[in-house]
Amino acid sequence: MIVLDDVWDLQHIRPFTQMPMERSRILITTRDREIATKLKAEEIVVSKLSSKQGLELLQNWSDITNVTPDLKEINRVLDGHPLAIKIVGSRLKQGITPTEWLSSYDSITNIKEGRRAELRDDNLSVCFDLSLDSLPDDDRNLYHALGVFPEDIWVPQTIVSTLWRALDNNLTDSDCLDMLIDLENLALLELQKDGDERVVSMHDLLHSYNRHKLGQNYQPTQNRLLEALGDPYHLPHPYAYRQYAYHLQQADRLAELIPLMTDLNFLKAKLHATDPAAFQQDCDAILNALPTDQSHPVIALMRSFWRVSAHVLSQPNHHNQLYNQLLGRLGLHQQNHPDIHTLLEHTRAEAEADPTPQLILTQPTLDPAGGMLQSILKGHSSDIRGAIQLQNGNILSWSEDNTLRIWNPDGNPIASLLGHSFSVNGAIQFQNGNILSWSKDATLRIWNPDGNPIASLLGHSDSVWGAIQLQNGNILSWSDDHTLRIWNPDG
């Protein structure tokens, strides 16, 4: 049993759905019903906690065994909301009594709304306020500052410390870590180890709460973070390079990113810290922010460059390839675009000064950015036997590496279809969107449109070389075992 909790993005599930699941199951929790619909999963609607369940959970989080009338009243106020119960229970565990909590709750709701909060969302906001009430004002403001980070992203502790120390120059890194631990103890964020560093995340409701609390200070706080991150050529962490466009855009400073997209020093620094996909996202952010009647040819060319070069620059030795990729794919455009000309002049001069022995292109002999070639799809490890376009516009390919792969129209990988044990000889898509593949392993397999396995068709004793769907919906296949076989569409 694999449990995936609080899923919001279908892409986060795909790696798990590619595994053979004949003897396993995946349990997914989500508040987005569309996730279940797209996966064609069995849907189980979970209602809010009952009063009894809420009280038991509150006792677990607070370590309170004696059920008093005040504890019951807190449970009634929280109305079965697990996040609120977790936060309030953690606060009670810190030493505040149920009576004191209720008194503070009544005071805050009367001040905030002139009435007692009754709606669950009202209660959530009050619960957040009460948990933060134990902190000094400065610490509360630092917690609210976490609202500047993207939602559902694990942020490195070093980046959080960078922001907090920019807002309070008396803090040390040790102070920041202590505060993060205190906030985790109050269930106001999550702090985990990721390799050698700690990373921070918070529930999306807490993220929205903090962003709301920042109010008019939201953009100024973004600016403080950007100033603290410093020189874009020497940003302190891969997170900063990957999310630099986001923070510039949130600070209404995205225009500052445009000249960096043709600055060789920035390209080298960012590529060292991230990958070509991060550059494509930057270009998309710039292009999507333009008015509908405007374009930016240079940024469009750079986006095309990163797409057609991705198969090379994603490799471990990409730093040695950047010069020739730029010279070979952008050379045809330098006469029409001064920014491209300046970039290539800098590239050529630096390549010639590099003491590392290497061949340097003198002519733009590679497929040009902005040309007929849109992208190169790289992922198969053996000869590719064929490809088709799926009904939703994605691309399906199959190979002698025993796999099929799904790519989006831009050529970015979406899913690997694993299951065949020998070369895949072909594939088709049914009208209902499902995919049928056949293989040298003597089997046919049916997959849903996302690439999740549905059924294996077993019966042939030698390589299967073709299949079609008949008018009545059945499947006809033929094989080196001298037979044809008819199957129903369910396998």
ABEGO torsion letter per residue (X at the ends): XBBBBGBABAAAAAAAAABBAAABBBBBBBABAAAAAAAGBBBBBBBBBBAAAAAAAAAAAAGBABBBAAAAAAAAAAGGBAAAAAAAAAAAAAGBBAAAAAAAAAAAAAAAAGBBBABAAAAAAAAAAAAAAABBAAAAAAAAAAAABBBGBBBBAAAAAAAAAAABAABBAAAAAAAAAAAAAAGABBBBBBEABBBBBBBAAAAAAAAAAAEAAAAAAAAAAAAAAEBAABBABAAAAAAAAAAAAAAGAAAAAAAAAABAAAAAAAAAABBAAAAAAAAAAAAAABBAABBBAAAAAAAAAAAAAAAAAABAAAAAAAAAAAAAAAAAAAAABAAAAAAAAAAAAAAAABABBBBBBABBABBBBGBABABBBBGBABBBAEBBBBAAGBBBBBBAAGBBBBBBAAGBBABBBBGBABBBAEBBBBAAGBBBBBBAAGBBBBBBAAGBBABBBBGBABBBABBBBBAAGBBBBBBAAGBBBBBBAAX
